[in-house]
């Protein structure tokens, strides 16, 4: 039964005395003090002290007493409102007695997730280390509220504004450095003039290097949505464990994500790109004629079969890099995607793809012919390298991906 008690307390102190009224002295020679709390005579004065509440929960293991206590409220009405809020969290299953912080819970949550893909784990770690821990990690589990989550995204947007100004300053410094370099290179005549322009270039270059320090990427709207997805997963797991009562991430309003629209490289867009160097869209699509021009241009490339397979069969980059000949049937005209290479923090790892990404892909006749020729080329190269190694000659190095994989 919810039956909270309220009282006003203060932090006033008085000396601790013996029965005869003599003050008790501590090791430092100062009188020992005790807090008056609810017995302070000044509590009758308006504005003195603060309000506290407490209420009992069901007994814990072994009949252990469990009491919720909060304090520091300016008025009794504030204490009543808070007690009702805490009780709602109790009804919702939250652990309102724990002093554990959100940062400690984040660490424990990530440690429990043993079946995460390597790339997913790396993404979670980045979100925790760069955003969630710095902004929410110090808050106690029982005190986390929507305002804390919203304040985190407000801080991210403020940091973005500062980073935009920094980026603009770096661009100015780079342009000044480049202009000083051009002036130095083009200076003719007396050595004095060249020494002067060189010194100006060195000064501009030093200013650019100094101004570039601490430059950080802008946190995009898409990244904020991914951060919120990580927070949602964390709070959802906490609700199931009875540690949190509400998934506050579901109540946050974030900037809309504007996905780039794919455009086709029409002749007019190609001409404009050649003239200005600016692409019409971050995502541009080749026409069939342009695709053919690309394949004609790289027809003598050693990995031509790989590029042909990318274009006409559509595997992912990591899937093609991990494709062995044992998963390719040239006679049956198919290959099976069952492995992939992933990049995490500039390192490559072999990893199984998601279950729905394991699939069998049909080979067209032209791609099959190119792969047949590539298989023959690989066999000839191995035979050549083996012969050179047997003769004591220097064996050419193979790319790491070619050592691991057979098909393009």
Secondary structure, DSSP 8 states (H G I E B T S, - for coil): ----EEEEEEEEEEE-B-TTS-B-B-TTSSB-EEEEETT-GGGGSTT-SEEEEEEE----GGG---EEEEEEESSHHHHHHHHHHHHHHHHTT---S---BHHHHHHHHHHH-TT--HHHHHHHHHHIIIIIHHHHTTSBGGG--HHHHHHHHHHHHHHHHHHHHHHHHHHHHHHHHHHHHHHHHH--S-HHHHHHHHHHHHHHHHHHHHHTTT------HHHHHHHHHHHHHHHHHHHHTTS-S--GGGG-----------EE--HHHHHHHHHH---SSSSEE--HHHHHHHHHHTTT-TTHHHHHHHHHH---HHHHHT--GGGEETTTTEEEE--EEEEETTEEEEE---GGG-EEEE--HHHHHHHHHHHHHHHHHHHHHHHHHHTT-------HHHHH----
